[in-house]
């Protein structure tokens, strides 16, 4: 735990969304936060205990600016670990800006993006992965994204990585001790146990890396491509799923020439549904570009809904399309459309969902199938899930170093080389939780936060 700092200056910012509203929240944090607010408040504040709310008036000399509620938090029992005051005022933009102006005139300065959260990290209130989870929590747009951010904020990934890191530090210490006694040829670190530990770490970090596909999809929406040949019913399916006429529906082949993307929520998870150009050989230059975009979207997606016209497409042609256009790693729901136009439905594969999109009667079932397809191809919700690209990249680097250690142990390389590789693993894991950080790293992370958080 880092020591609470008393050296930071006092910062202030509007923490509620911009614009006019019923109420607004202005936050001030720093050693002199309570003193500064007291100079513009109608009542004394210094003798108040923390976790108190007090009613009074914000004053500019003798002029009343607003009736407000102040929430008082005293060092170290606050979000930032510093003295903090939150001013609940009316949501007039004039009132908000006037209070900010008064605070700055009395010695505070305007906070930088993410500076409150940065101070929470520097003062040991949160580790780095938890502060990043706050940004995810603010930006969560679905119940699944919210639940994932809450799990990270509670320290899910932190406790997991710290446990792994502590085990590695223990062995690293023993190997470093060996180096101090190198002339006496003693071995403190059991190589067999170290080999087992490295294998367990490789397996564990491999699972965490694998969870990123799921976590990233939950955080940003599951990329779901509707693909198929022209006039298969792709745009009709999109319109029914969205319950609006978003895409042009026509009997003319090649109507959709660009991708159309919209977001829907199914059982708490956001799906980014993408309607694409029909896949076919064409001489039309614009349509060719659309087909190429379709193929790119398919193989960069999390899910594919492949729909075909059963009346004009044979099972052999469908199988050929799936082999040619959809990579094995991409889960695929196959929909046989226009079954009302054929007499013998026994020719349809039992694995294909059968429908006629003359109405939306089957859309609820199709949505459930899409949800189930995503869920069964991803990690258990109870597992620790990686959703942050920075964390994923750090784990990739740690994983590579672990493989080097594993290879080195099998080759009986000297302890000093093993120690170097272990230090690299510890470094990469430490950058996730903030045990290892730099000003540049922190600047990049907190620059993406909103002002006031």
N, C-alpha and C positions, 0 to 999 in steps of 0.2 A: 504494500500500500504506500502510495506516495504521500509525502508530508503536505498538509494544507498550506498553501502559499498566502502570505500577507503582503506580497510585494506588487501584485497587479494593481493597475489603476482601476477606477470604477467605470463600468460601461453601462450603456442604456440602449434600449431598442423597443419598438412596438412588436409584441410577440403574437398578436392576433392578425388575421388576414387583412390586407389593405382595403381601404374603402370605408363607407359609412355603414354603421350597424348599431344595434341596441347598446352594446357595451364593447369596450376595447381593453386590452391588457398591455401594460407597459412594464417592462422588467428592468431592474437596476441591480447590478452585482459588483462587489468589490469591497475592500476594507472600509471605505468611507460611504458605502451605499446608504446606510441608515442616516448618517449625519447629513448627507446631501439632501435626501428627501425631506428631512425634518426642517430644512431651511425654507421649504415651500409649502409646508403642511401646517394646518391650524392647531395641531396638538403636539406635545412633546413625545418623542419616540424612544429615547435612549434607555429608559428604564423598563421598557416592555420586554417580556420574555419572547423567545422564538415561538413559532407556530401560533401566532395571534393575528386576528383580523381586527382592524380599528376603522371606525367611520370618522370622516372629517372633510375638510375643504382644501383644495389646492389653491394657493394664493400667489398672485404676482403683486408683491408689495401689499396694498390694501384691496386689490381687485380680486374678486372670487372668480376663478376659472371654471371650477366644477366641484360637485359633491362626489366623493370617491370612497372606495374601500381599499385599505392597504393591508396586504398580507406580509407579515414580518418573519423572516427566516434568519437565524443567527449561525455564524460560523461555528462548527463545521456542518451543522445539520441543515443543509440546503442542497439543491440540485448541483450547484457549482462548487460547494464546499466553502463558499465565502458568505459574508453578510449579503443578504438579498432582500429586495423589496419588490413586490408586484403591485402595481397600481391598477385597480379596476375602475375605469372611468367611462363616461358615455362615449358612444362611437362616432362622434363628430370628428371629421378630419381636422378641423380647426383646433379642437380641444387636444387631440392626440399630438399634433405638431407643436402646440403651445407648451404642453407639459415637457416634451422632449427638449424644446428650446430652453426652458427654465432649468432643466437638469444639467444641460451642457453649460449654461451660464454659471452654474454653481459648482462646476468642477468635474462632471462626468464627461465621457466622450461617447460618440455613437459606436455601437458594437460592430465588429466585422462579421461577415457570414459565418455562422457556426461557432462564434467565439464563446458563447455560454457553455456549449457542449465541450469545446476544447478545454476550457477551464475545469469542467467536471472531470475530464480525463487527466489533466495535469495535476489536479488535486487528489487523485486517487479515488474519486467517487464511482467512476466507471472505467472499464478497460476499453481499448480502442475498438474492439469488435462490438461492444455494447453501445458505444456512441454512434457507430455506423448503423446499428439496429434502430436507433431513434429516428434517423433520416428515413429508413425503410418504413417505420411505423407511421410517420407523418404522410408518406407517399402511398401507403397501402390503399388499394382500391377494391379489394375483395376480402371476404372473411378469411380465406386461406392465406392471403398475403399478410393480413393482420396477425393471424395466429403464428405464422412463421417469424414475423418481426418480434412478437412478444416472447417467443421461445428464445430468440437470440438475445433479446434485452435481459432476460433472466439469467443469461450466462451459459446457455447450452453449448455453444461452440467453444467458449472460453474454458469451461471446466474440462471439456473433452481434450482440448489441446494442452492445457496445463498439466493434466495427468500424464499424457504422453511425453511431454517435455521434461517433467520431473524424473521420469524413469531414465530418460536418456542422459540427463545431467548427472545422475548418480553414477552411471557407467563412465561418463566422460571424466568425472573427478578421479575415478580409480585409474583410468588410463593415464591421466595427467600425473598422478602420483607415481606410476610406473616410470615415467620419463625422468622424474627426479632421482630415481634409484636405478637408472639404466646401467650403470657400471656394475651393479650387484646382480643383474639378471634375475630380478624378481617379477612375479606376475600377480597383480592385485585383482585385475578384471578377468573373470572367468570367460574365456572366449566362447565356450559352448552356450553359456547363458546370454552373452551378448548377441550371438548369432540368432538365438531364439527371439530375443527382444527385437532385433532389426527385422526379422521376418514378420513378427506381430505388427510392428509399426508400418511396414510396407502394406500389409493387408488392411490395416485400419485406415491409413491415409488414402489408400486406393478406394476404399468404400466412401470416404468423405468426398474425394474427387468425383466419384461416380454420382453422388447425390446432387452435384451442381446442376446437372441437366434438369432435374426435377425442381430444385430450388429456384433456379433462374426462370423457369417457366411459370412457377407460382408467382414470383415477384413481378415479372413483366408481361404475363399472359402467355397461354399455351398457343404457339403458332400452329394453326390448323388450316391446311390447304385443301380446298375443294378442287379436284382435278378430274379430267376425263376428256373424251373426244367432243367435238362440236355438237351442239344440240342434244347433249346427254341429259340436261336438266340442272346444270351447275348453278346458273343464276336463279332459277326458280327455287332451288333448295336454299340458297343464300337468303332470298327474300322471305321465305317461310320461316327460316331460323330467326331472322331479325324481326319478323312480323311487320315488314314494311317493304315497299318497292324500291329497294336500293340499287338493284342492277337491272339493266334493260333485258327483257325477255323477248326473243324473236325466233321465228322458224328459220331465219336466214343464218347459215353457218358462218362462224367467225365474227359474231356481233361483239363479243367481249375480246378486246385487243390489249387491254392492260389489266393489271391486278386491282381488285377492289378489296379493301380491308376494313372490317368493323369488329368491335369487341362485344361479346355477350358473356353473361355470367351463368354458369351451370353448377348448381350445388355449391356455391361459394367460391368457385374457381373461375378466373377470367380466361376466356378463349378468344384469341385473335383469329377470326375466321377470314380467310382470304379466298375470294373467287378469282379464278384464273382463266386465261385464254384456252380454248379447246386445243388439244394436242393433235396435230395432223401435219402432213406435208403440204406446204402452200407456196405459191409463187408471189403472194402479196408480201412486200417488204415489211410493212408495218405489222402484219399478222405474224410474220416470222419472228420479229422482235418480241411480240407477245408470247409466242410459244417458248422462246428461249427463257424469258422471265419465268414462265410457268415451271420449267424444268429446274431452274435455280431455286425457286420457292419450295418445290417439292422436297428437294434434297437438303434444304436448310430448315425444314420444319420439324416440329415435335410429333405431329400427327398428319395423316393424309386421309381425306375422304374421297375415295375414287368412285365415281358414279358413271354408269353406262346405260345406254338405251338397249334394253333386252330384245327389242323388236328388230334392231338393225346391227347388233354386235354379237358375234358368236363367243362362246366360252373360250375357245382357243385364242381369239383376238384379245379378250380381256386378260387372259393369262400372259400373253406376249407383252401387253402394255405394262402390266405390273412388274414383270421381270426387267423390262427395258427402262422404265421410267422411275420406279420406286425402289430405293435401296432397301436392303433387308433390315437395316437398323431402324427404319422409320415405321412405327406401328400404323396399320392401314385398316380402315373400315371400308368394305366394298358394298356399294348399293346398286342393286338391279332395279332400274327405273322403267316405267311404262309397261308393267306386267299386265295391264288391262288390254294391251294390244296383241297378246299372244294367247294361244289356246292351251299349250302344254307347259305349265310351270315346273314340271318335273325335270326339265332340261337345265333349270337354274341351279347353280351350286348351293348346297345347303348352308354354306358359310357366308353367302351373300344375303344382305338384308333386302327383302322384296317390298317394293312400293310402287305406287302410281301417284306422281306429284300433281294430280289434278286438283287436290286440296291439301290442307295441312294436317290431316288426321294422324299421320305417322310421325310428325315432327318431334313430339315429346319423347317418343321411343328412340328416335335417332339421336336426340340430345343426350339421353341417358347412355346410349351405346358409346357415344364420343367420350363422355365422362368416365365410363368404366374402362374404356380402352386406355385412356391416359393413366388412370389410377393403377391398373394391374401391371403396367409396364414401368412403374417407378417405385421408389423406396417406400418403406413403411413410414407412416406419418409420425410414429413414435421415435424414429431415429433422429440423430442430429443431422441437419441438412445445411449444406453450403449454398448460399444464394448470392454471394458477393464475388464479383469477378476478381477483385484484388486478392481475396482469400484463396480463390481457386488457383490463381497464378502462383501464389506463395507455396501452396501445397504441391503444385507441379514441380517446383524447384526442390522442395524438401524430398519429394518422392524420388527424383533423379539422384540426389545425393545419397539416399538410403540404399538405392540399387548399387551405387559405387561402393558403399561400405560392405554390403553383402558380398559383392564380388571380391573385394579386398580381403575379407575374412577368410573366404574359401581359398585365397591364394597366399594366406599367411603373411600379409604385408606388415611392415613395422608399425608399432603403436603410434608413433608420431604422425604417420600418414592417416591412420584411422581417426586420431584425435582431430586432425584438420577437417576431415569430412563431417565428423560429428558436430563440430562447431558451426559448420555451414547449415546443417539441418536445424540446429538450435536457433540460428539466426533467422532462417526463413519462417519457422513456426512463431518465433518471437515477434516478427513484424505484424502478425495477424492480431495478437492480443495487445501489442504495444509495449511488451517487455523490451523490445528493441525498436526504436523509432528515430526519425530525423526530422528536422524542421521542414525539409522539402516534402517528406511523406505526409506530415501533419497538415501542411499548407494545402496539398492536393486534396486531402480527404475533406477538410472542413470548409474549403472553398465552395463545395457543392451543397452545403447546408443553406437553409434560408436564414436571413437576418432575424434575430430575435430568438434563435434556437442554438 
